[in-house]
């Protein structure tokens, strides 16, 4: 079944956004928010004073 040009453009735009997001994640520009909570739990409250 042939794909329309509009559908192909939408698929390529979606793929480009996935690739850009993955590239930013690999470069460290995007981090996992769950790690922040784990990291904050390891801070001694006396060190914050």
Gaussian input, Z-matrix of N, CA and C with variables (Angstrom, degrees):
# hf/3-21g

backbone

0 1
 N
 C     1     B1
 C     2     B2     1     A1
 N     3     B3     2     A2     1     D1
 C     4     B4     3     A3     2     D2
 C     5     B5     4     A4     3     D3
 N     6     B6     5     A5     4     D4
 C     7     B7     6     A6     5     D5
 C     8     B8     7     A7     6     D6
 N     9     B9     8     A8     7     D7
 C    10    B10     9     A9     8     D8
 C    11    B11    10    A10     9     D9
 N    12    B12    11    A11    10    D10
 C    13    B13    12    A12    11    D11
 C    14    B14    13    A13    12    D12
 N    15    B15    14    A14    13    D13
 C    16    B16    15    A15    14    D14
 C    17    B17    16    A16    15    D15
 N    18    B18    17    A17    16    D16
 C    19    B19    18    A18    17    D17
 C    20    B20    19    A19    18    D18
 N    21    B21    20    A20    19    D19
 C    22    B22    21    A21    20    D20
 C    23    B23    22    A22    21    D21
 N    24    B24    23    A23    22    D22
 C    25    B25    24    A24    23    D23
 C    26    B26    25    A25    24    D24
 N    27    B27    26    A26    25    D25
 C    28    B28    27    A27    26    D26
 C    29    B29    28    A28    27    D27
 N    30    B30    29    A29    28    D28
 C    31    B31    30    A30    29    D29
 C    32    B32    31    A31    30    D30
 N    33    B33    32    A32    31    D31
 C    34    B34    33    A33    32    D32
 C    35    B35    34    A34    33    D33
 N    36    B36    35    A35    34    D34
 C    37    B37    36    A36    35    D35
 C    38    B38    37    A37    36    D36
 N    39    B39    38    A38    37    D37
 C    40    B40    39    A39    38    D38
 C    41    B41    40    A40    39    D39
 N    42    B42    41    A41    40    D40
 C    43    B43    42    A42    41    D41
 C    44    B44    43    A43    42    D42
 N    45    B45    44    A44    43    D43
 C    46    B46    45    A45    44    D44
 C    47    B47    46    A46    45    D45
 N    48    B48    47    A47    46    D46
 C    49    B49    48    A48    47    D47
 C    50    B50    49    A49    48    D48
 N    51    B51    50    A50    49    D49
 C    52    B52    51    A51    50    D50
 C    53    B53    52    A52    51    D51
 N    54    B54    53    A53    52    D52
 C    55    B55    54    A54    53    D53
 C    56    B56    55    A55    54    D54
 N    57    B57    56    A56    55    D55
 C    58    B58    57    A57    56    D56
 C    59    B59    58    A58    57    D57
 N    60    B60    59    A59    58    D58
 C    61    B61    60    A60    59    D59
 C    62    B62    61    A61    60    D60
 N    63    B63    62    A62    61    D61
 C    64    B64    63    A63    62    D62
 C    65    B65    64    A64    63    D63
 N    66    B66    65    A65    64    D64
 C    67    B67    66    A66    65    D65
 C    68    B68    67    A67    66    D66
 N    69    B69    68    A68    67    D67
 C    70    B70    69    A69    68    D68
 C    71    B71    70    A70    69    D69
 N    72    B72    71    A71    70    D70
 C    73    B73    72    A72    71    D71
 C    74    B74    73    A73    72    D72
 N    75    B75    74    A74    73    D73
 C    76    B76    75    A75    74    D74
 C    77    B77    76    A76    75    D75
 N    78    B78    77    A77    76    D76
 C    79    B79    78    A78    77    D77
 C    80    B80    79    A79    78    D78
 N    81    B81    80    A80    79    D79
 C    82    B82    81    A81    80    D80
 C    83    B83    82    A82    81    D81
 N    84    B84    83    A83    82    D82
 C    85    B85    84    A84    83    D83
 C    86    B86    85    A85    84    D84
 N    87    B87    86    A86    85    D85
 C    88    B88    87    A87    86    D86
 C    89    B89    88    A88    87    D87
 N    90    B90    89    A89    88    D88
 C    91    B91    90    A90    89    D89
 C    92    B92    91    A91    90    D90
 N    93    B93    92    A92    91    D91
 C    94    B94    93    A93    92    D92
 C    95    B95    94    A94    93    D93
 N    96    B96    95    A95    94    D94
 C    97    B97    96    A96    95    D95
 C    98    B98    97    A97    96    D96
 N    99    B99    98    A98    97    D97
 C   100   B100    99    A99    98    D98
 C   101   B101   100   A100    99    D99
 N   102   B102   101   A101   100   D100
 C   103   B103   102   A102   101   D101
 C   104   B104   103   A103   102   D102
 N   105   B105   104   A104   103   D103
 C   106   B106   105   A105   104   D104
 C   107   B107   106   A106   105   D105
 N   108   B108   107   A107   106   D106
 C   109   B109   108   A108   107   D107
 C   110   B110   109   A109   108   D108
 N   111   B111   110   A110   109   D109
 C   112   B112   111   A111   110   D110
 C   113   B113   112   A112   111   D111
 N   114   B114   113   A113   112   D112
 C   115   B115   114   A114   113   D113
 C   116   B116   115   A115   114   D114
 N   117   B117   116   A116   115   D115
 C   118   B118   117   A117   116   D116
 C   119   B119   118   A118   117   D117
 N   120   B120   119   A119   118   D118
 C   121   B121   120   A120   119   D119
 C   122   B122   121   A121   120   D120
 N   123   B123   122   A122   121   D121
 C   124   B124   123   A123   122   D122
 C   125   B125   124   A124   123   D123
 N   126   B126   125   A125   124   D124
 C   127   B127   126   A126   125   D125
 C   128   B128   127   A127   126   D126
 N   129   B129   128   A128   127   D127
 C   130   B130   129   A129   128   D128
 C   131   B131   130   A130   129   D129
 N   132   B132   131   A131   130   D130
 C   133   B133   132   A132   131   D131
 C   134   B134   133   A133   132   D132
 N   135   B135   134   A134   133   D133
 C   136   B136   135   A135   134   D134
 C   137   B137   136   A136   135   D135
 N   138   B138   137   A137   136   D136
 C   139   B139   138   A138   137   D137
 C   140   B140   139   A139   138   D138
 N   141   B141   140   A140   139   D139
 C   142   B142   141   A141   140   D140
 C   143   B143   142   A142   141   D141
 N   144   B144   143   A143   142   D142
 C   145   B145   144   A144   143   D143
 C   146   B146   145   A145   144   D144

   B1=1.4427
   B2=1.5303
   B3=1.2894
   B4=1.4681
   B5=1.5286
   B6=1.3126
   B7=1.4586
   B8=1.5251
   B9=1.3153
   B10=1.4666
   B11=1.5283
   B12=1.3035
   B13=1.4589
   B14=1.5269
   B15=1.3274
   B16=1.4679
   B17=1.5253
   B18=1.3220
   B19=1.4593
   B20=1.5263
   B21=1.3126
   B22=1.4640
   B23=1.5283
   B24=1.3221
   B25=1.4645
   B26=1.5202
   B27=1.3264
   B28=1.4621
   B29=1.5257
   B30=1.3244
   B31=1.4687
   B32=1.5292
   B33=1.3130
   B34=1.4665
   B35=1.5231
   B36=1.3323
   B37=1.4626
   B38=1.5224
   B39=1.3109
   B40=1.4667
   B41=1.5228
   B42=1.3128
   B43=1.4608
   B44=1.5298
   B45=1.3114
   B46=1.4655
   B47=1.5230
   B48=1.3217
   B49=1.4673
   B50=1.5197
   B51=1.3313
   B52=1.4701
   B53=1.5220
   B54=1.3013
   B55=1.4715
   B56=1.5233
   B57=1.3304
   B58=1.4626
   B59=1.5254
   B60=1.3083
   B61=1.4653
   B62=1.5218
   B63=1.3141
   B64=1.4635
   B65=1.5295
   B66=1.3267
   B67=1.4624
   B68=1.5337
   B69=1.3342
   B70=1.4596
   B71=1.5265
   B72=1.3299
   B73=1.4709
   B74=1.5261
   B75=1.3197
   B76=1.4629
   B77=1.5287
   B78=1.3176
   B79=1.4648
   B80=1.5263
   B81=1.3307
   B82=1.4555
   B83=1.5133
   B84=1.3074
   B85=1.4627
   B86=1.5273
   B87=1.3143
   B88=1.4576
   B89=1.5256
   B90=1.3099
   B91=1.4597
   B92=1.5203
   B93=1.2983
   B94=1.4495
   B95=1.5235
   B96=1.3467
   B97=1.4675
   B98=1.5227
   B99=1.3246
   B100=1.4630
   B101=1.5233
   B102=1.3053
   B103=1.4648
   B104=1.5172
   B105=1.3090
   B106=1.4602
   B107=1.5224
   B108=1.3363
   B109=1.4527
   B110=1.5291
   B111=1.3177
   B112=1.4647
   B113=1.5215
   B114=1.3168
   B115=1.4573
   B116=1.5249
   B117=1.3207
   B118=1.4593
   B119=1.5285
   B120=1.3100
   B121=1.4594
   B122=1.5196
   B123=1.3227
   B124=1.4639
   B125=1.5170
   B126=1.3212
   B127=1.4604
   B128=1.5230
   B129=1.2946
   B130=1.4602
   B131=1.5292
   B132=1.3448
   B133=1.4636
   B134=1.5266
   B135=1.3342
   B136=1.4616
   B137=1.5362
   B138=1.3267
   B139=1.4568
   B140=1.5308
   B141=1.3103
   B142=1.4577
   B143=1.5285
   B144=1.3066
   B145=1.4731
   B146=1.4951
   A1=107.94
   A2=118.34
   A3=120.78
   A4=111.98
   A5=114.32
   A6=121.00
   A7=108.95
   A8=115.78
   A9=118.95
   A10=109.95
   A11=115.85
   A12=121.42
   A13=109.83
   A14=116.90
   A15=120.91
   A16=110.29
   A17=117.72
   A18=121.22
   A19=110.77
   A20=117.03
   A21=120.69
   A22=110.65
   A23=117.43
   A24=121.02
   A25=111.32
   A26=116.98
   A27=120.83
   A28=111.06
   A29=116.46
   A30=120.02
   A31=111.08
   A32=116.45
   A33=119.99
   A34=111.47
   A35=117.72
   A36=120.72
   A37=110.39
   A38=117.34
   A39=121.37
   A40=110.90
   A41=116.78
   A42=120.84
   A43=110.79
   A44=117.56
   A45=120.98
   A46=111.34
   A47=116.92
   A48=119.00
   A49=111.15
   A50=117.78
   A51=120.75
   A52=110.88
   A53=116.25
   A54=120.60
   A55=110.47
   A56=117.51
   A57=121.08
   A58=110.95
   A59=116.99
   A60=120.43
   A61=110.88
   A62=117.26
   A63=120.87
   A64=110.64
   A65=116.41
   A66=120.97
   A67=110.38
   A68=117.14
   A69=120.93
   A70=111.42
   A71=117.60
   A72=121.17
   A73=110.32
   A74=117.14
   A75=121.73
   A76=110.82
   A77=117.46
   A78=121.63
   A79=112.35
   A80=117.58
   A81=120.92
   A82=114.59
   A83=117.48
   A84=120.42
   A85=111.44
   A86=116.88
   A87=122.67
   A88=106.35
   A89=116.51
   A90=119.20
   A91=109.77
   A92=115.14
   A93=121.77
   A94=108.52
   A95=119.16
   A96=120.66
   A97=113.35
   A98=117.87
   A99=120.13
   A100=111.38
   A101=118.11
   A102=119.67
   A103=111.52
   A104=117.77
   A105=119.95
   A106=110.89
   A107=117.12
   A108=120.31
   A109=110.72
   A110=116.59
   A111=119.68
   A112=110.75
   A113=117.16
   A114=120.82
   A115=111.42
   A116=117.23
   A117=119.96
   A118=111.58
   A119=116.86
   A120=120.40
   A121=112.74
   A122=118.26
   A123=121.82
   A124=112.92
   A125=118.26
   A126=121.36
   A127=109.28
   A128=116.55
   A129=122.16
   A130=108.25
   A131=118.34
   A132=119.89
   A133=113.64
   A134=117.92
   A135=120.76
   A136=111.17
   A137=117.18
   A138=120.80
   A139=112.14
   A140=117.31
   A141=120.84
   A142=111.98
   A143=118.14
   A144=120.85
   A145=112.86
   D1=121.29
   D2=-178.17
   D3=-70.28
   D4=150.88
   D5=-179.73
   D6=-102.25
   D7=141.20
   D8=178.85
   D9=-74.25
   D10=160.82
   D11=-179.90
   D12=-63.62
   D13=-39.64
   D14=179.70
   D15=-62.82
   D16=-44.34
   D17=179.59
   D18=-65.08
   D19=-40.03
   D20=178.38
   D21=-64.12
   D22=-41.38
   D23=177.10
   D24=-62.04
   D25=-40.86
   D26=178.84
   D27=-65.47
   D28=-40.44
   D29=178.52
   D30=-64.97
   D31=-42.50
   D32=179.51
   D33=-66.89
   D34=-36.76
   D35=177.23
   D36=-65.19
   D37=-40.82
   D38=177.52
   D39=-64.77
   D40=-44.45
   D41=178.20
   D42=-62.39
   D43=-41.18
   D44=179.10
   D45=-63.40
   D46=-37.46
   D47=178.64
   D48=-69.10
   D49=-37.51
   D50=175.92
   D51=-63.69
   D52=-44.38
   D53=-179.54
   D54=-63.80
   D55=-43.14
   D56=179.10
   D57=-64.15
   D58=-41.49
   D59=178.80
   D60=-64.73
   D61=-43.40
   D62=179.39
   D63=-64.13
   D64=-40.79
   D65=178.86
   D66=-61.43
   D67=-45.03
   D68=178.45
   D69=-65.34
   D70=-36.33
   D71=177.74
   D72=-64.88
   D73=-44.76
   D74=179.96
   D75=-64.15
   D76=-36.94
   D77=-179.67
   D78=-77.56
   D79=-3.79
   D80=178.23
   D81=85.32
   D82=9.67
   D83=179.43
   D84=-79.59
   D85=-19.66
   D86=177.14
   D87=-122.54
   D88=131.31
   D89=179.35
   D90=-124.50
   D91=165.97
   D92=-179.66
   D93=-80.75
   D94=118.07
   D95=-177.38
   D96=-62.40
   D97=-24.97
   D98=-179.69
   D99=-66.13
   D100=-27.02
   D101=-179.41
   D102=-70.84
   D103=-26.45
   D104=179.42
   D105=-63.16
   D106=-43.89
   D107=-178.21
   D108=-65.71
   D109=-38.32
   D110=177.27
   D111=-65.90
   D112=-40.15
   D113=-179.39
   D114=-66.65
   D115=-41.66
   D116=-179.98
   D117=-66.30
   D118=-29.54
   D119=178.47
   D120=-66.84
   D121=-20.07
   D122=-178.49
   D123=-90.10
   D124=-4.22
   D125=-178.73
   D126=-82.16
   D127=130.13
   D128=177.40
   D129=-75.11
   D130=127.82
   D131=-179.36
   D132=-58.03
   D133=-29.18
   D134=179.67
   D135=-67.82
   D136=-26.19
   D137=179.59
   D138=-73.65
   D139=-19.43
   D140=-177.54
   D141=-83.18
   D142=-14.00
   D143=-178.88
   D144=-76.91

